[in-house]
Amino acid sequence: MYDVIILGGGPAGLTVGLYTGRAKLKTLLLEASHIGGNAAWIDQLENYPGFPFGISGTELMDNFHKQAERFGVETRMEEVIRLESLPEGKKVTTTEGEYRARAVVIALGAKRRELGVPGELEFKGSGVSYCATCDAAFFEGYPVAVVGGGDSAVNEALFLSGITSKVYLIHRREGFRANQTSVDKMLANDKIELKTNKIVIRIEGEGLMQRVILQDVNTKEEEVLPVEGLFVSIGLVAAAEFLEGVVATEDGYVITDEEGRTSVEGIFAAGDIRVKRTRQVATAVGDGSQVGMIVSSYLKE
Ligand SMILES: Cc1cc2nc3c(=O)[nH]c(=O)nc-3n(C[C@H](O)[C@H](O)[C@H](O)COP(=O)(O)OP(=O)(O)OC[C@H]3O[C@@H](n4cnc5c(N)ncnc54)[C@H](O)[C@@H]3O)c2cc1C
C-alpha cells in the first residue's frame, strides 16, 4: 500500500513527487513511455524561469526526476489502464500489475491531436510524425511539411528548417496564433514556405510517405506537395480515455477545483490533463507543487 500513486511522469507528476517525497509519503510514480512527458522533447525551453539562456527539455526533466528520486519517489515504467476508487483505497491497474494507495494524483498530460485524413495512420512512423524534436533527424536534407498555426507548429517549422532541405507550413487560416517573435523569425526564414488557407486532405506514398494533397479552403483547388515527412501540430487532446466515468471530465480533461481536487475524494489532478486555460511547463509545475502540498495535508488529516 502506497500513500500516493502519481499517474504520469511529466513536469506535473515529477513535481508532485518532489513534494510528497519530501513530506515522507510513500510515493509511486507510473510512467508509460518516457520520463519528462512532452517537456522532455522541447529542444530549447526558453520560457521556464531560472535559465536566462534557455535549457534543453531533456536536461531539465532529467533534473526534475533526479530531484524527486532523491526524496524517495519510486518510478516504474508501466502504462496505467484503470483507476478505481474502492472503500479500502484507490486501485491502479497497469499493463504489468495492480497497485493500491490512499491517494492518487492524475498527471497524464495531453497528447497530439491527429488530422484524421486518409493515409495518416498508414504512414504514421514512415513519414507522418507528431514530434519534430523526436523525429527530425530522419528527414535530414529532405523536404518536409508542418501542419498547424500555433506556437508549436511555428517553432517546429523553425527547428526543422535547420535540418531539412525545405519546410512548408500548412495552415488553414491566413493569420497565425503563435507568438509574434516566432512568427517574425519564421517570415524571415527563406527555407520556410507558407501554405496558408490550405488543409491536408490526403497523404500518399508507396511504402514510405511521398506526398501530401492539399486543398484550398476558399477555391477548393487541390495541390500536390512532394514531401518526405509531415509533422502534425494541430493541438492536443487529453491523454486518458480510461478516466471517463471514474472522475468528472469535460472533453476528456479532468475537472478539478482550484487546488486540484477531482470529483472523487482522494483523487487529485495536476498539469495539462486538468480543464484549464494555460498549458505550459511552468503552469504544470505550479499545479504539481500545489497538489503535492494538498495531498500531503489530506493524508495527514
Ligand atoms: C511540441 C511541444 C512544444 C512545447 N513547448 C513548450 C515551451 O516551449 N514552453 C512551455 O512552457 N511548454 C511547452 N509545451 C507544453 C509543455 O510541454 C506541457 O505543458 C507540459 O509538459 C505539461 O506537463 P504535464 O506533466 O501536465 O503533462 P505531460 O508533459 O504531457 O506528461 C504526462 C506524462 O504522462 C504519461 N502518460 C500518459 N498516459 C499514461 C498512462 N496511461 N500511463 C502512464 N503514463 C501515462 C505520458 O507518457 C507523459 O510522460 C510544449 C508542448 C509540446 C507538445
The ligand as an SDF file (V2000), in Angstrom:
LIG
                    3D

 53 58  0  0  0  0  0  0  0  0999 V2000
    5.7520   20.3140  -29.1860 C   0  0  0  0  0  0  0  0  0  0  0  0
    5.5240   20.9740  -27.8450 C   0  0  0  0  0  0  0  0  0  0  0  0
    6.2570   22.0970  -27.5280 C   0  0  0  0  0  0  0  0  0  0  0  0
    6.0760   22.7300  -26.3010 C   0  0  0  0  0  0  0  0  0  0  0  0
    6.8200   23.8310  -25.9840 N   0  0  0  0  0  0  0  0  0  0  0  0
    6.6820   24.4110  -24.7780 C   0  0  0  0  0  0  0  0  0  0  0  0
    7.5060   25.5170  -24.3880 C   0  0  0  0  0  0  0  0  0  0  0  0
    8.3320   25.9970  -25.1820 O   0  0  0  0  0  0  0  0  0  0  0  0
    7.3420   26.0240  -23.1460 N   0  0  0  0  0  0  0  0  0  0  0  0
    6.4490   25.5270  -22.2340 C   0  0  0  0  0  0  0  0  0  0  0  0
    6.3840   26.0050  -21.1130 O   0  0  0  0  0  0  0  0  0  0  0  0
    5.6550   24.4790  -22.5780 N   0  0  0  0  0  0  0  0  0  0  0  0
    5.7450   23.9260  -23.8160 C   0  0  0  0  0  0  0  0  0  0  0  0
    4.9510   22.8550  -24.1510 N   0  0  0  0  0  0  0  0  0  0  0  0
    3.9180   22.4100  -23.1860 C   0  0  0  0  0  0  0  0  0  0  0  0
    4.5150   21.5420  -22.0760 C   0  0  0  0  0  0  0  0  0  0  0  0
    5.3330   20.5400  -22.6240 O   0  0  0  0  0  0  0  0  0  0  0  0
    3.3880   20.9400  -21.2740 C   0  0  0  0  0  0  0  0  0  0  0  0
    2.5330   21.9650  -20.8120 O   0  0  0  0  0  0  0  0  0  0  0  0
    3.9000   20.1410  -20.0700 C   0  0  0  0  0  0  0  0  0  0  0  0
    4.7880   19.1310  -20.4890 O   0  0  0  0  0  0  0  0  0  0  0  0
    2.7140   19.5320  -19.3060 C   0  0  0  0  0  0  0  0  0  0  0  0
    3.1870   18.7280  -18.3020 O   0  0  0  0  0  0  0  0  0  0  0  0
    2.3020   17.5190  -17.6930 P   0  0  0  0  0  0  0  0  0  0  0  0
    3.1740   16.8540  -16.7020 O   0  0  0  0  0  0  0  0  0  0  0  0
    0.9950   18.0440  -17.2820 O   0  0  0  0  0  0  0  0  0  0  0  0
    1.9880   16.5730  -18.9280 O   0  0  0  0  0  0  0  0  0  0  0  0
    2.9340   15.8090  -19.9690 P   0  0  0  0  0  0  0  0  0  0  0  0
    4.2000   16.5480  -20.1900 O   0  0  0  0  0  0  0  0  0  0  0  0
    2.0620   15.5230  -21.1250 O   0  0  0  0  0  0  0  0  0  0  0  0
    3.2890   14.4620  -19.1930 O   0  0  0  0  0  0  0  0  0  0  0  0
    2.3170   13.4630  -18.9790 C   0  0  0  0  0  0  0  0  0  0  0  0
    3.0030   12.1150  -18.8390 C   0  0  0  0  0  0  0  0  0  0  0  0
    2.0160   11.1210  -18.5890 O   0  0  0  0  0  0  0  0  0  0  0  0
    2.3640    9.9460  -19.3090 C   0  0  0  0  0  0  0  0  0  0  0  0
    1.1740    9.1310  -19.5600 N   0  0  0  0  0  0  0  0  0  0  0  0
    0.1230    9.3720  -20.3810 C   0  0  0  0  0  0  0  0  0  0  0  0
   -0.7520    8.3610  -20.3510 N   0  0  0  0  0  0  0  0  0  0  0  0
   -0.2550    7.4520  -19.4730 C   0  0  0  0  0  0  0  0  0  0  0  0
   -0.7220    6.2010  -18.9680 C   0  0  0  0  0  0  0  0  0  0  0  0
   -1.8780    5.6630  -19.3750 N   0  0  0  0  0  0  0  0  0  0  0  0
    0.0400    5.5450  -18.0560 N   0  0  0  0  0  0  0  0  0  0  0  0
    1.2040    6.0820  -17.5930 C   0  0  0  0  0  0  0  0  0  0  0  0
    1.7030    7.2530  -18.0420 N   0  0  0  0  0  0  0  0  0  0  0  0
    0.9770    7.9310  -18.9530 C   0  0  0  0  0  0  0  0  0  0  0  0
    2.9440   10.4740  -20.6140 C   0  0  0  0  0  0  0  0  0  0  0  0
    3.7660    9.4810  -21.2340 O   0  0  0  0  0  0  0  0  0  0  0  0
    3.7370   11.6850  -20.1160 C   0  0  0  0  0  0  0  0  0  0  0  0
    5.0620   11.3480  -19.8070 O   0  0  0  0  0  0  0  0  0  0  0  0
    5.1260   22.2110  -25.3670 C   0  0  0  0  0  0  0  0  0  0  0  0
    4.3810   21.0680  -25.7060 C   0  0  0  0  0  0  0  0  0  0  0  0
    4.5630   20.4500  -26.9320 C   0  0  0  0  0  0  0  0  0  0  0  0
    3.7640   19.2170  -27.2650 C   0  0  0  0  0  0  0  0  0  0  0  0
  1  2  1  0
  2  3  1  0
  2 52  2  0
  3  4  2  0
  4  5  1  0
  4 50  1  0
  5  6  2  0
  6  7  1  0
  6 13  1  0
  7  8  2  0
  7  9  1  0
  9 10  1  0
 10 11  2  0
 10 12  1  0
 12 13  2  0
 13 14  1  0
 14 15  1  0
 14 50  1  0
 15 16  1  0
 16 17  1  0
 16 18  1  0
 18 19  1  0
 18 20  1  0
 20 21  1  0
 20 22  1  0
 22 23  1  0
 23 24  1  0
 24 25  2  0
 24 26  1  0
 24 27  1  0
 27 28  1  0
 28 29  2  0
 28 30  1  0
 28 31  1  0
 31 32  1  0
 32 33  1  0
 33 34  1  0
 33 48  1  0
 34 35  1  0
 35 36  1  0
 35 46  1  0
 36 37  1  0
 36 45  1  0
 37 38  2  0
 38 39  1  0
 39 40  1  0
 39 45  2  0
 40 41  1  0
 40 42  2  0
 42 43  1  0
 43 44  2  0
 44 45  1  0
 46 47  1  0
 46 48  1  0
 48 49  1  0
 50 51  2  0
 51 52  1  0
 52 53  1  0
M  END
$$$$
